[in-house]
Amino acid sequence: MSQFGLKQDTINQINQVFSAYPEISKAIIYGSRAKGNYKPGSDIDLTLVGDNINYHQLLEILNKIDDLLLPYFFDLSIFNSLNNPNLIEHIERVGITFYKREVY
């Protein structure tokens, strides 16, 4: 296993989906996988950061990740759309950058 209890190939496949969306500047992993206390069946909590990410794109991204047939459940959100102060604080406290758009 690599970072967050995921194989590097798995991370690369997920990041390849994110890279197809220029609106995504970064994805932050949080929850048990970021804290390091995950279990084999733990979900993957990711929130997307960027301008103009909408729910239609979020569903597209979830479908593309689902098409990868990875053995994980994904909880994907748009950071700017979160309205739970406790969740926002948790992400800011324990969140780790999972994907960052390359700027050339």
N, CA, C and O atoms as a GROMACS GRO file, in nm:
protein
  416
    1MET      N    1   0.083  -0.119   0.000
    1MET     CA    2   0.000   0.000   0.000
    1MET      C    3   0.087   0.125   0.000
    1MET      O    4   0.201   0.125   0.047
    2SER      N    5   0.032   0.227  -0.052
    2SER     CA    6   0.101   0.355  -0.060
    2SER      C    7   0.032   0.453   0.034
    2SER      O    8  -0.022   0.415   0.138
    3GLN      N    9   0.034   0.576  -0.003
    3GLN     CA   10  -0.026   0.682   0.077
    3GLN      C   11  -0.177   0.661   0.093
    3GLN      O   12  -0.245   0.619  -0.001
    4PHE      N   13  -0.229   0.690   0.212
    4PHE     CA   14  -0.372   0.682   0.245
    4PHE      C   15  -0.427   0.540   0.237
    4PHE      O   16  -0.548   0.522   0.229
    5GLY      N   17  -0.340   0.440   0.240
    5GLY     CA   18  -0.385   0.302   0.230
    5GLY      C   19  -0.429   0.264   0.090
    5GLY      O   20  -0.504   0.168   0.071
    6LEU      N   21  -0.382   0.338  -0.009
    6LEU     CA   22  -0.419   0.314  -0.149
    6LEU      C   23  -0.293   0.286  -0.230
    6LEU      O   24  -0.187   0.342  -0.204
    7LYS      N   25  -0.306   0.198  -0.328
    7LYS     CA   26  -0.194   0.173  -0.418
    7LYS      C   27  -0.171   0.296  -0.504
    7LYS      O   28  -0.265   0.369  -0.535
    8GLN      N   29  -0.046   0.320  -0.542
    8GLN     CA   30  -0.014   0.436  -0.625
    8GLN      C   31  -0.092   0.434  -0.756
    8GLN      O   32  -0.133   0.538  -0.805
    9ASP      N   33  -0.113   0.314  -0.811
    9ASP     CA   34  -0.190   0.303  -0.936
    9ASP      C   35  -0.334   0.352  -0.916
    9ASP      O   36  -0.391   0.416  -1.004
   10THR      N   37  -0.392   0.322  -0.800
   10THR     CA   38  -0.527   0.369  -0.769
   10THR      C   39  -0.530   0.521  -0.761
   10THR      O   40  -0.619   0.585  -0.817
   11ILE      N   41  -0.433   0.578  -0.691
   11ILE     CA   42  -0.424   0.724  -0.680
   11ILE      C   43  -0.409   0.786  -0.819
   11ILE      O   44  -0.474   0.887  -0.850
   12ASN      N   45  -0.325   0.728  -0.902
   12ASN     CA   46  -0.303   0.780  -1.037
   12ASN      C   47  -0.431   0.775  -1.120
   12ASN      O   48  -0.461   0.870  -1.194
   13GLN      N   49  -0.508   0.666  -1.109
   13GLN     CA   50  -0.632   0.654  -1.186
   13GLN      C   51  -0.734   0.761  -1.144
   13GLN      O   52  -0.798   0.822  -1.229
   14ILE      N   53  -0.746   0.782  -1.014
   14ILE     CA   54  -0.839   0.885  -0.965
   14ILE      C   55  -0.794   1.023  -1.011
   14ILE      O   56  -0.876   1.103  -1.057
   15ASN      N   57  -0.665   1.050  -0.998
   15ASN     CA   58  -0.612   1.181  -1.039
   15ASN      C   59  -0.626   1.205  -1.188
   15ASN      O   60  -0.639   1.319  -1.232
   16GLN      N   61  -0.622   1.099  -1.266
   16GLN     CA   62  -0.640   1.114  -1.410
   16GLN      C   63  -0.782   1.163  -1.441
   16GLN      O   64  -0.802   1.243  -1.532
   17VAL      N   65  -0.880   1.115  -1.365
   17VAL     CA   66  -1.017   1.165  -1.381
   17VAL      C   67  -1.022   1.314  -1.345
   17VAL      O   68  -1.078   1.394  -1.419
   18PHE      N   69  -0.963   1.351  -1.232
   18PHE     CA   70  -0.963   1.492  -1.190
   18PHE      C   71  -0.895   1.581  -1.294
   18PHE      O   72  -0.941   1.693  -1.318
   19SER      N   73  -0.788   1.533  -1.354
   19SER     CA   74  -0.711   1.616  -1.448
   19SER      C   75  -0.790   1.651  -1.574
   19SER      O   76  -0.754   1.744  -1.646
   20ALA      N   77  -0.897   1.578  -1.601
   20ALA     CA   78  -0.980   1.605  -1.718
   20ALA      C   79  -1.073   1.725  -1.696
   20ALA      O   80  -1.142   1.769  -1.789
   21TYR      N   81  -1.074   1.778  -1.576
   21TYR     CA   82  -1.161   1.891  -1.541
   21TYR      C   83  -1.077   2.010  -1.499
   21TYR      O   84  -1.030   2.016  -1.385
   22PRO      N   85  -1.057   2.106  -1.590
   22PRO     CA   86  -0.973   2.222  -1.558
   22PRO      C   87  -1.027   2.306  -1.443
   22PRO      O   88  -0.952   2.384  -1.383
   23GLU      N   89  -1.156   2.292  -1.411
   23GLU     CA   90  -1.214   2.368  -1.300
   23GLU      C   91  -1.158   2.324  -1.165
   23GLU      O   92  -1.159   2.400  -1.068
   24ILE      N   93  -1.108   2.200  -1.159
   24ILE     CA   94  -1.057   2.147  -1.033
   24ILE      C   95  -0.912   2.192  -1.015
   24ILE      O   96  -0.824   2.152  -1.091
   25SER      N   97  -0.888   2.274  -0.914
   25SER     CA   98  -0.750   2.315  -0.887
   25SER      C   99  -0.683   2.215  -0.793
   25SER      O  100  -0.562   2.190  -0.802
   26LYS      N  101  -0.762   2.157  -0.702
   26LYS     CA  102  -0.708   2.051  -0.617
   26LYS      C  103  -0.820   1.970  -0.556
   26LYS      O  104  -0.935   2.013  -0.550
   27ALA      N  105  -0.783   1.851  -0.510
   27ALA     CA  106  -0.874   1.765  -0.435
   27ALA      C  107  -0.808   1.738  -0.301
   27ALA      O  108  -0.688   1.710  -0.293
   28ILE      N  109  -0.887   1.747  -0.196
   28ILE     CA  110  -0.836   1.726  -0.060
   28ILE      C  111  -0.898   1.600  -0.004
   28ILE      O  112  -1.020   1.583  -0.007
   29ILE      N  113  -0.814   1.510   0.047
   29ILE     CA  114  -0.863   1.390   0.113
   29ILE      C  115  -0.871   1.420   0.262
   29ILE      O  116  -0.784   1.487   0.319
   30TYR      N  117  -0.977   1.371   0.325
   30TYR     CA  118  -0.997   1.395   0.468
   30TYR      C  119  -1.058   1.270   0.529
   30TYR      O  120  -1.075   1.169   0.461
   31GLY      N  121  -1.089   1.276   0.655
   31GLY     CA  122  -1.147   1.160   0.722
   31GLY      C  123  -1.039   1.061   0.762
   31GLY      O  124  -0.922   1.097   0.778
   32SER      N  125  -1.080   0.936   0.778
   32SER     CA  126  -0.989   0.834   0.831
   32SER      C  127  -0.867   0.811   0.742
   32SER      O  128  -0.759   0.782   0.793
   33ARG      N  129  -0.883   0.824   0.612
   33ARG     CA  130  -0.768   0.800   0.523
   33ARG      C  131  -0.664   0.911   0.537
   33ARG      O  132  -0.544   0.885   0.521
   34ALA      N  133  -0.706   1.032   0.566
   34ALA     CA  134  -0.611   1.141   0.589
   34ALA      C  135  -0.548   1.130   0.727
   34ALA      O  136  -0.430   1.161   0.746
   35LYS      N  137  -0.628   1.086   0.825
   35LYS     CA  138  -0.578   1.077   0.962
   35LYS      C  139  -0.491   0.953   0.983
   35LYS      O  140  -0.415   0.947   1.079
   36GLY      N  141  -0.503   0.854   0.894
   36GLY     CA  142  -0.421   0.733   0.906
   36GLY      C  143  -0.485   0.624   0.990
   36GLY      O  144  -0.421   0.523   1.017
   37ASN      N  145  -0.609   0.642   1.034
   37ASN     CA  146  -0.674   0.539   1.114
   37ASN      C  147  -0.783   0.466   1.035
   37ASN      O  148  -0.883   0.421   1.092
   38TYR      N  149  -0.764   0.455   0.904
   38TYR     CA  150  -0.858   0.387   0.815
   38TYR      C  151  -0.851   0.235   0.835
   38TYR      O  152  -0.754   0.181   0.888
   39LYS      N  153  -0.957   0.171   0.790
   39LYS     CA  154  -0.965   0.026   0.788
   39LYS      C  155  -0.973  -0.017   0.642
   39LYS      O  156  -0.996   0.068   0.556
   40PRO      N  157  -0.956  -0.145   0.610
   40PRO     CA  158  -0.959  -0.187   0.469
   40PRO      C  159  -1.085  -0.143   0.393
   40PRO      O  160  -1.077  -0.111   0.274
   41GLY      N  161  -1.200  -0.139   0.459
   41GLY     CA  162  -1.323  -0.101   0.390
   41GLY      C  163  -1.360   0.046   0.404
   41GLY      O  164  -1.470   0.085   0.366
   42SER      N  165  -1.270   0.127   0.458
   42SER     CA  166  -1.301   0.269   0.477
   42SER      C  167  -1.326   0.339   0.344
   42SER      O  168  -1.260   0.311   0.244
   43ASP      N  169  -1.423   0.430   0.345
   43ASP     CA  170  -1.450   0.506   0.224
   43ASP      C  171  -1.339   0.608   0.199
   43ASP      O  172  -1.252   0.630   0.284
   44ILE      N  173  -1.345   0.669   0.083
   44ILE     CA  174  -1.246   0.771   0.046
   44ILE      C  175  -1.320   0.904   0.040
   44ILE      O  176  -1.401   0.928  -0.050
   45ASP      N  177  -1.293   0.990   0.137
   45ASP     CA  178  -1.357   1.121   0.145
   45ASP      C  179  -1.271   1.224   0.073
   45ASP      O  180  -1.157   1.248   0.111
   46LEU      N  181  -1.327   1.282  -0.032
   46LEU     CA  182  -1.255   1.382  -0.110
   46LEU      C  183  -1.344   1.503  -0.133
   46LEU      O  184  -1.463   1.488  -0.161
   47THR      N  185  -1.287   1.621  -0.120
   47THR     CA  186  -1.360   1.742  -0.156
   47THR      C  187  -1.281   1.816  -0.264
   47THR      O  188  -1.158   1.822  -0.260
   48LEU      N  189  -1.353   1.870  -0.360
   48LEU     CA  190  -1.291   1.934  -0.475
   48LEU      C  191  -1.287   2.085  -0.454
   48LEU      O  192  -1.385   2.145  -0.411
   49VAL      N  193  -1.173   2.144  -0.487
   49VAL     CA  194  -1.153   2.287  -0.472
   49VAL      C  195  -1.130   2.345  -0.611
   49VAL      O  196  -1.053   2.291  -0.690
   50GLY      N  197  -1.198   2.455  -0.639
   50GLY     CA  198  -1.179   2.521  -0.767
   50GLY      C  199  -1.298   2.610  -0.800
   50GLY      O  200  -1.402   2.602  -0.735
   51ASP      N  201  -1.280   2.693  -0.899
   51ASP     CA  202  -1.386   2.783  -0.940
   51ASP      C  203  -1.480   2.712  -1.038
   51ASP      O  204  -1.436   2.634  -1.122
   52ASN      N  205  -1.607   2.740  -1.025
   52ASN     CA  206  -1.708   2.697  -1.121
   52ASN      C  207  -1.726   2.546  -1.130
   52ASN      O  208  -1.767   2.496  -1.235
   53ILE      N  209  -1.697   2.472  -1.024
   53ILE     CA  210  -1.730   2.330  -1.022
   53ILE      C  211  -1.878   2.321  -0.986
   53ILE      O  212  -1.922   2.378  -0.886
   54ASN      N  213  -1.955   2.249  -1.068
   54ASN     CA  214  -2.098   2.240  -1.041
   54ASN      C  215  -2.138   2.094  -1.012
   54ASN      O  216  -2.058   2.002  -1.028
   55TYR      N  217  -2.262   2.077  -0.972
   55TYR     CA  218  -2.309   1.943  -0.934
   55TYR      C  219  -2.317   1.848  -1.052
   55TYR      O  220  -2.300   1.728  -1.036
   56HIS      N  221  -2.344   1.902  -1.170
   56HIS     CA  222  -2.345   1.818  -1.290
   56HIS      C  223  -2.207   1.756  -1.311
   56HIS      O  224  -2.195   1.637  -1.338
   57GLN      N  225  -2.103   1.837  -1.298
   57GLN     CA  226  -1.966   1.787  -1.312
   57GLN      C  227  -1.934   1.688  -1.199
   57GLN      O  228  -1.868   1.587  -1.222
   58LEU      N  229  -1.980   1.717  -1.078
   58LEU     CA  230  -1.956   1.628  -0.966
   58LEU      C  231  -2.013   1.489  -0.996
   58LEU      O  232  -1.948   1.388  -0.970
   59LEU      N  233  -2.133   1.484  -1.050
   59LEU     CA  234  -2.193   1.355  -1.086
   59LEU      C  235  -2.115   1.287  -1.198
   59LEU      O  236  -2.095   1.165  -1.194
   60GLU      N  237  -2.071   1.364  -1.298
   60GLU     CA  238  -1.988   1.309  -1.405
   60GLU      C  239  -1.860   1.246  -1.349
   60GLU      O  240  -1.822   1.135  -1.386
   61ILE      N  241  -1.795   1.320  -1.259
   61ILE     CA  242  -1.670   1.274  -1.198
   61ILE      C  243  -1.695   1.146  -1.118
   61ILE      O  244  -1.618   1.051  -1.127
   62LEU      N  245  -1.803   1.145  -1.040
   62LEU     CA  246  -1.836   1.024  -0.963
   62LEU      C  247  -1.860   0.905  -1.055
   62LEU      O  248  -1.816   0.794  -1.026
   63ASN      N  249  -1.929   0.928  -1.168
   63ASN     CA  250  -1.953   0.819  -1.263
   63ASN      C  251  -1.823   0.769  -1.325
   63ASN      O  252  -1.804   0.649  -1.343
   64LYS      N  253  -1.733   0.862  -1.358
   64LYS     CA  254  -1.605   0.820  -1.417
   64LYS      C  255  -1.520   0.744  -1.315
   64LYS      O  256  -1.453   0.647  -1.351
   65ILE      N  257  -1.524   0.786  -1.190
   65ILE     CA  258  -1.452   0.713  -1.085
   65ILE      C  259  -1.515   0.575  -1.067
   65ILE      O  260  -1.444   0.476  -1.051
   66ASP      N  261  -1.648   0.570  -1.068
   66ASP     CA  262  -1.719   0.443  -1.057
   66ASP      C  263  -1.681   0.348  -1.171
   66ASP      O  264  -1.668   0.228  -1.151
   67ASP      N  265  -1.663   0.404  -1.291
   67ASP     CA  266  -1.625   0.323  -1.408
   67ASP      C  267  -1.486   0.261  -1.394
   67ASP      O  268  -1.454   0.166  -1.465
   68LEU      N  269  -1.404   0.313  -1.303
   68LEU     CA  270  -1.271   0.256  -1.279
   68LEU      C  271  -1.280   0.120  -1.209
   68LEU      O  272  -1.183   0.044  -1.204
   69LEU      N  273  -1.398   0.091  -1.154
   69LEU     CA  274  -1.424  -0.036  -1.084
   69LEU      C  275  -1.328  -0.059  -0.968
   69LEU      O  276  -1.281  -0.170  -0.945
   70LEU      N  277  -1.300   0.048  -0.896
   70LEU     CA  278  -1.214   0.037  -0.778
   70LEU      C  279  -1.296  -0.015  -0.660
   70LEU      O  280  -1.415   0.015  -0.650
   71PRO      N  281  -1.236  -0.092  -0.572
   71PRO     CA  282  -1.310  -0.154  -0.461
   71PRO      C  283  -1.330  -0.060  -0.341
   71PRO      O  284  -1.309  -0.100  -0.226
   72TYR      N  285  -1.370   0.063  -0.368
   72TYR     CA  286  -1.387   0.161  -0.261
   72TYR      C  287  -1.517   0.238  -0.283
   72TYR      O  288  -1.566   0.249  -0.395
   73PHE      N  289  -1.572   0.290  -0.173
   73PHE     CA  290  -1.684   0.382  -0.180
   73PHE      C  291  -1.626   0.522  -0.171
   73PHE      O  292  -1.542   0.550  -0.085
   74PHE      N  293  -1.671   0.611  -0.259
   74PHE     CA  294  -1.621   0.748  -0.262
   74PHE      C  295  -1.727   0.844  -0.212
   74PHE      O  296  -1.843   0.838  -0.252
   75ASP      N  297  -1.685   0.933  -0.124
   75ASP     CA  298  -1.769   1.043  -0.078
   75ASP      C  299  -1.705   1.169  -0.134
   75ASP      O  300  -1.603   1.216  -0.083
   76LEU      N  301  -1.766   1.223  -0.239
   76LEU     CA  302  -1.708   1.335  -0.312
   76LEU      C  303  -1.795   1.459  -0.290
   76LEU      O  304  -1.918   1.451  -0.295
   77SER      N  305  -1.731   1.572  -0.265
   77SER     CA  306  -1.805   1.697  -0.244
   77SER      C  307  -1.732   1.813  -0.310
   77SER      O  308  -1.618   1.800  -0.354
   78ILE      N  309  -1.802   1.926  -0.316
   78ILE     CA  310  -1.743   2.051  -0.365
   78ILE      C  311  -1.720   2.138  -0.243
   78ILE      O  312  -1.815   2.176  -0.174
   79PHE      N  313  -1.595   2.171  -0.215
   79PHE     CA  314  -1.561   2.243  -0.092
   79PHE      C  315  -1.640   2.373  -0.078
   79PHE      O  316  -1.692   2.402   0.030
   80ASN      N  317  -1.649   2.451  -0.186
   80ASN     CA  318  -1.717   2.580  -0.178
   80ASN      C  319  -1.867   2.567  -0.154
   80ASN      O  320  -1.933   2.665  -0.119
   81SER      N  321  -1.922   2.446  -0.171
   81SER     CA  322  -2.066   2.425  -0.150
   81SER      C  323  -2.097   2.366  -0.013
   81SER      O  324  -2.214   2.350   0.022
   82LEU      N  325  -1.995   2.334   0.064
   82LEU     CA  326  -2.018   2.278   0.197
   82LEU      C  327  -2.076   2.384   0.289
   82LEU      O  328  -2.034   2.499   0.286
   83ASN      N  329  -2.174   2.344   0.370
   83ASN     CA  330  -2.232   2.440   0.462
   83ASN      C  331  -2.235   2.388   0.606
   83ASN      O  332  -2.300   2.447   0.693
   84ASN      N  333  -2.164   2.280   0.631
   84ASN     CA  334  -2.153   2.226   0.766
   84ASN      C  335  -2.023   2.278   0.827
   84ASN      O  336  -1.915   2.235   0.786
   85PRO      N  337  -2.031   2.370   0.924
   85PRO     CA  338  -1.909   2.429   0.981
   85PRO      C  339  -1.815   2.325   1.043
   85PRO      O  340  -1.693   2.341   1.038
   86ASN      N  341  -1.872   2.219   1.102
   86ASN     CA  342  -1.787   2.115   1.162
   86ASN      C  343  -1.709   2.039   1.056
   86ASN      O  344  -1.592   2.006   1.076
   87LEU      N  345  -1.774   2.011   0.942
   87LEU     CA  346  -1.706   1.940   0.834
   87LEU      C  347  -1.597   2.029   0.773
   87LEU      O  348  -1.486   1.982   0.746
   88ILE      N  349  -1.628   2.156   0.752
   88ILE     CA  350  -1.529   2.249   0.697
   88ILE      C  351  -1.408   2.257   0.789
   88ILE      O  352  -1.294   2.254   0.743
   89GLU      N  353  -1.432   2.268   0.919
   89GLU     CA  354  -1.323   2.276   1.016
   89GLU      C  355  -1.241   2.147   1.015
   89GLU      O  356  -1.118   2.151   1.022
   90HIS      N  357  -1.308   2.032   1.005
   90HIS     CA  358  -1.238   1.902   1.001
   90HIS      C  359  -1.148   1.896   0.877
   90HIS      O  360  -1.032   1.856   0.887
   91ILE      N  361  -1.200   1.936   0.762
   91ILE     CA  362  -1.121   1.932   0.638
   91ILE      C  363  -1.001   2.026   0.649
   91ILE      O  364  -0.891   1.990   0.608
   92GLU      N  365  -1.023   2.146   0.703
   92GLU     CA  366  -0.912   2.241   0.717
   92GLU      C  367  -0.808   2.191   0.817
   92GLU      O  368  -0.690   2.224   0.805
   93ARG      N  369  -0.852   2.111   0.915
   93ARG     CA  370  -0.760   2.064   1.019
   93ARG      C  371  -0.683   1.940   0.974
   93ARG      O  372  -0.561   1.934   0.992
   94VAL      N  373  -0.751   1.840   0.916
   94VAL     CA  374  -0.684   1.713   0.885
   94VAL      C  375  -0.666   1.686   0.736
   94VAL      O  376  -0.598   1.592   0.698
   95GLY      N  377  -0.728   1.770   0.652
   95GLY     CA  378  -0.723   1.745   0.508
   95GLY      C  379  -0.581   1.753   0.452
   95GLY      O  380  -0.499   1.834   0.494
   96ILE      N  381  -0.556   1.666   0.355
   96ILE     CA  382  -0.426   1.659   0.287
   96ILE      C  383  -0.452   1.667   0.137
   96ILE      O  384  -0.545   1.605   0.086
   97THR      N  385  -0.370   1.743   0.067
   97THR     CA  386  -0.387   1.753  -0.078
   97THR      C  387  -0.364   1.616  -0.141
   97THR      O  388  -0.260   1.555  -0.123
   98PHE      N  389  -0.465   1.571  -0.215
   98PHE     CA  390  -0.462   1.442  -0.284
   98PHE      C  391  -0.425   1.462  -0.430
   98PHE      O  392  -0.353   1.381  -0.489
   99TYR      N  393  -0.474   1.571  -0.487
   99TYR     CA  394  -0.448   1.606  -0.628
   99TYR      C  395  -0.430   1.756  -0.637
   99TYR      O  396  -0.501   1.832  -0.571
  100LYS      N  397  -0.336   1.798  -0.718
  100LYS     CA  398  -0.317   1.941  -0.743
  100LYS      C  399  -0.290   1.959  -0.892
  100LYS      O  400  -0.204   1.893  -0.949
  101ARG      N  401  -0.366   2.049  -0.953
  101ARG     CA  402  -0.349   2.075  -1.097
  101ARG      C  403  -0.211   2.133  -1.123
  101ARG      O  404  -0.166   2.224  -1.055
  102GLU      N  405  -0.145   2.078  -1.223
  102GLU     CA  406  -0.015   2.130  -1.266
  102GLU      C  407  -0.038   2.260  -1.341
  102GLU      O  408  -0.121   2.267  -1.431
  103VAL      N  409   0.036   2.362  -1.304
  103VAL     CA  410   0.027   2.490  -1.374
  103VAL      C  411   0.155   2.508  -1.453
  103VAL      O  412   0.265   2.506  -1.398
  104TYR      N  413   0.137   2.526  -1.583
  104TYR     CA  414   0.255   2.539  -1.670
  104TYR      C  415   0.277   2.682  -1.709
  104TYR      O  416   0.372   2.712  -1.782
   0.00000   0.00000   0.00000
